[in-house]
Amino acid sequence: IVFVLLESWPADVIGPLGGDPGITPKFNELAENGLLFTNFYASGNRSQQGNASIFAGLPALPLTTLSDHPDKYAAVPSLVKDLNEQGYHTSFYFGGQLIYGNLKSFLVYNEFDLIVEGNGFHNDLPRGKLGVHDEYVFERFASDLQQIPQPFFSTVFTLSSHSPYDYPGERPIDWIKVEQKFVNSVHYTDKSLGAFFSEMTQSALWENTLFLVFSDHSHLSYKGYPLSSFEYHQIPLLVTGGALKEAFRGKETDRIFSNHDLPATILAQLGISANAYRWSKDMMNPYAPEFAFFELTDGFGWKRPEGELVRSLVHNWYYQKKGPEGLRPQLEREGTAYTQQLLQEFLSY
């Protein structure tokens, strides 16, 4: 099982998700043979929130993050530890240093068998201000995957699409003026992603591996969606690899899910109990309820198939994009209850 965690990619840089097709041509090609989630959301907007969601199944928290509270780590489950117990070799690769947001503390607690960060790469590799550029990280990652013990669960976390965008090579996208530096950095990582998958498809491990390609959180894009919107928080999720059933190849699903639903989904596919992940749901279960949530520091976003609502609790304003006006009380009640329960449970850890 491989997680390809893309720094800051919003859904609207992806062609099949409504973006300009010239930004991520390699991802767009991969989507033709994978399962693409077209209603997938990040509940937070920082990397430490994203990592807590994908490894602990915990939605992003208002006002704080799990990684800032090591005393609470033991209260949440760990996808990494659960897979360790099943005999999986677990690893995490990142071209920079995992010191921000107390992220390394959280990852070390999860007991990865191997964590490779910037100082674990050869000194002669080209680097930017944040660390080793994505193309070289993917090269190392591809090489290591073909050598580490199987079965494995491995994550590679990109960085070139984070400011200051000092990656090597050209910046060919000149027709998009807003967030042009960011859009070109995504294009660079997409090219590196394409090279990685070209090697993977030719490797012996392809047939038995499931790849999940998605973002840690979103970013302001050339479409200018505000932070207080689901358009901003939408991120890509593509499932591909030789282990993906033929029936799902080239398909899309518009069911509503979030990044903290990944642990329950992975464990369910392996026949392992996910009961400990009470905030996570199996995305492949046709009876799983559909909803998405994001924290807004002083409020929340709440999305259902029939409508969505964003509310600021401090300033007492509403923003409803979908659904009849009469639906607002229900959306507000559900979203408020979800936010209160999440924070109250976290405080009790």
Buried (B, 14 or more C-beta within 10 A) or exposed (E): BBBBBBBBBBBBBBBBBEBBEBBBBBBBBBBEBBBBBBBBBBBBBBBBBBBBBBBBBBBBBBEBBBBBBEEBBEBBBBBBBBBBEEEBBBBBBBBBEBEEBBBBBBBBBBEBBBBBBBEEBEEEBEBBEBBBBBBBBBBBBBEBBEEBEEEBBBBBBBBBBBEEBEBEEEBEBEEBEEBBEBBBBBBBBBBBBBBBBEBBBEEEBBEEBBBBBBBBBBBBBBBEBEBBBBBBBBBBBBBBBBBBEEEBEEEBBEBBBBBBBBBBBBBBBBEBEBEBBEBBBBBBEEEBEBBBBBBBBEBBBBBBBEBBBBBBBEEEEEBBEBBEEEBBEBBBEBBBEBBEEBBEBBEEE
